[in-house]
Amino acid sequence: MGSTSKSKSPAAAETMEILMEISQLLNTGLDEETMALCLRLCENGVNPQALAQVIRELRRESADIRAESSGGGDGLSAREA
């Protein structure tokens, strides 16, 4: 799978570069690999808004888990409190 990123056409590479710049301007926190995966999912018919919601939810859950494991939580997630 890693070889596909090295064999991109110049147009595809430029598109990805522009998307990464937009991503950084919007402070999405997505790295290039994650952005490429999201792009491929959208190209294959995944609803971009639904994908964004899933990413937000995964980040929220990850933050909850980190808070609980660091002893900073009281066992309740932010939604349960």
C-alpha positions as CSV (number, residue, x, y, z in Angstrom):
1,M,0.0,0.0,0.0
2,G,2.9,2.4,0.7
3,S,4.1,2.1,-2.9
4,T,1.0,3.9,-4.2
5,S,1.9,7.1,-2.5
6,K,5.3,7.1,-4.2
7,S,3.9,6.5,-7.7
8,K,1.3,9.3,-7.6
9,S,0.9,11.3,-10.8
10,P,2.0,15.0,-10.5
11,A,-1.6,16.1,-10.5
12,A,-2.6,13.8,-7.7
13,A,0.5,14.8,-5.7
14,E,-0.4,18.5,-6.2
15,T,-4.0,17.8,-5.2
16,M,-2.9,16.0,-2.0
17,E,-0.5,18.9,-1.2
18,I,-3.3,21.4,-1.6
19,L,-5.6,19.3,0.6
20,M,-3.0,19.0,3.3
21,E,-2.5,22.8,3.2
22,I,-6.2,23.3,3.6
23,S,-6.3,20.7,6.4
24,Q,-3.5,22.5,8.2
25,L,-5.2,25.9,7.8
26,L,-8.4,24.4,9.2
27,N,-6.4,22.8,12.0
28,T,-8.0,19.3,11.4
29,G,-5.1,17.5,13.0
30,L,-5.1,14.9,10.2
31,D,-1.8,13.6,9.0
32,E,-1.1,12.9,5.3
33,E,-1.8,9.2,5.6
34,T,-5.2,9.8,7.3
35,M,-6.1,12.5,4.8
36,A,-5.3,10.1,1.9
37,L,-7.5,7.4,3.5
38,C,-10.4,9.9,4.0
39,L,-10.0,11.1,0.4
40,R,-10.1,7.5,-0.9
41,L,-13.2,6.7,1.2
42,C,-15.0,9.8,-0.2
43,E,-14.0,8.8,-3.7
44,N,-15.6,5.4,-3.1
45,G,-18.9,6.9,-2.1
46,V,-18.6,7.5,1.7
47,N,-20.5,10.6,2.8
48,P,-18.0,13.2,3.8
49,Q,-20.2,14.6,6.6
50,A,-20.7,11.2,8.0
51,L,-17.0,10.5,7.8
52,A,-16.2,13.8,9.6
53,Q,-18.7,12.9,12.4
54,V,-17.1,9.5,12.8
55,I,-13.7,11.1,13.1
56,R,-15.0,13.6,15.7
57,E,-16.6,10.8,17.7
58,L,-13.5,8.6,17.6
59,R,-11.4,11.6,18.9
60,R,-13.9,12.2,21.7
61,E,-13.9,8.6,22.7
62,S,-10.1,8.5,22.6
63,A,-9.9,11.6,24.8
64,D,-12.3,10.0,27.3
65,I,-10.2,6.8,27.4
66,R,-7.0,8.8,27.9
67,A,-8.6,10.9,30.7
68,E,-9.8,7.7,32.4
69,S,-6.5,5.9,32.1
70,S,-4.5,8.9,33.4
71,G,-6.7,9.0,36.5
72,G,-8.2,12.4,35.6
73,G,-11.7,11.1,35.1
74,D,-14.4,10.1,37.5
75,G,-15.5,7.2,35.4
76,L,-18.1,9.3,33.5
77,S,-17.6,10.5,30.0
78,A,-18.3,14.1,29.1
79,R,-21.6,13.1,27.6
80,E,-22.7,11.2,30.7
81,A,-21.8,14.0,33.2
